[in-house]
Amino acid sequence: MKRKNRITIDLPPEFVALCAADGVEPATVLRGFIADLAGIMNWADSPRADGYGSNGSDERRYAMEYYERVGYPYWKR
């Protein structure tokens, strides 16, 4: 059985307002960033049911650069 990983967080109003101003759902932004960071591909001939899919190679690179620049890979060292 495949395990689902789920968390619940309260979104800050600033983030919600930013998304609303651009006419995009917060979940879409978060799914896109997660997919870019994790390198999740969503192929047209084999689409993912969970809606995760990278936005492109540059986006994957920038997401990883952000992650590394913040220092997340080194927090537990």
Wavefront OBJ file of the C-alpha trace (Angstrom):
o trace
v 0.000 0.000 0.000
v 1.345 3.396 -0.954
v 1.765 5.732 2.018
v 0.428 9.259 1.628
v 2.406 12.052 3.193
v 0.158 14.839 4.327
v 0.733 17.938 6.401
v -1.592 20.781 7.265
v -0.260 24.310 7.593
v -1.869 27.702 7.972
v -0.998 29.900 5.013
v -0.017 33.476 5.800
v -2.415 36.086 4.423
v 0.447 37.675 2.458
v 0.952 34.480 0.471
v -2.775 34.035 -0.100
v -3.063 37.682 -1.217
v -0.118 37.306 -3.620
v -1.719 34.253 -5.200
v -5.120 35.944 -5.370
v -3.620 39.025 -7.034
v -2.173 36.759 -9.731
v -5.315 34.642 -10.015
v -3.640 31.382 -9.020
v -4.596 28.947 -6.284
v -2.072 28.643 -3.438
v -2.145 24.842 -3.802
v -1.069 25.191 -7.441
v 1.940 27.312 -6.463
v 2.970 24.950 -3.683
v 2.515 21.822 -5.823
v 4.571 23.418 -8.592
v 7.415 24.384 -6.254
v 7.457 20.954 -4.631
v 7.489 19.268 -8.033
v 10.313 21.508 -9.258
v 12.380 20.916 -6.130
v 11.848 17.147 -6.179
v 12.233 16.866 -9.970
v 8.763 15.388 -10.405
v 7.896 14.970 -14.057
v 4.307 14.795 -15.288
v 4.428 13.382 -18.796
v 1.507 14.014 -21.135
v 1.424 10.345 -22.143
v 1.459 9.195 -18.508
v -0.028 11.968 -16.344
v 0.195 11.834 -12.574
v -3.078 11.582 -10.683
v -1.808 13.745 -7.809
v -1.353 16.883 -9.932
v 2.369 17.269 -9.280
v 4.545 18.196 -12.239
v 7.663 20.267 -12.792
v 7.358 23.596 -14.583
v 10.611 23.132 -16.504
v 14.340 22.653 -16.209
v 15.114 26.243 -15.207
v 12.447 26.123 -12.526
v 13.911 22.880 -11.160
v 17.366 24.454 -11.030
v 16.132 27.635 -9.320
v 14.100 25.670 -6.779
v 17.166 23.603 -5.872
v 19.359 26.710 -5.722
v 16.879 28.281 -3.287
v 16.773 25.120 -1.169
v 20.538 24.871 -0.997
v 21.076 28.610 -0.462
v 18.760 28.566 2.546
v 20.858 25.687 3.840
v 18.223 23.005 4.280
v 20.573 20.170 3.235
v 22.926 21.126 6.069
v 20.503 21.688 8.949
v 21.006 18.235 10.460
v 24.774 18.066 10.062
l 1 2 3 4 5 6 7 8 9 10 11 12 13 14 15 16 17 18 19 20 21 22 23 24 25 26 27 28 29 30 31 32 33 34 35 36 37 38 39 40 41 42 43 44 45 46 47 48 49 50 51 52 53 54 55 56 57 58 59 60 61 62 63 64 65 66 67 68 69 70 71 72 73 74 75 76 77
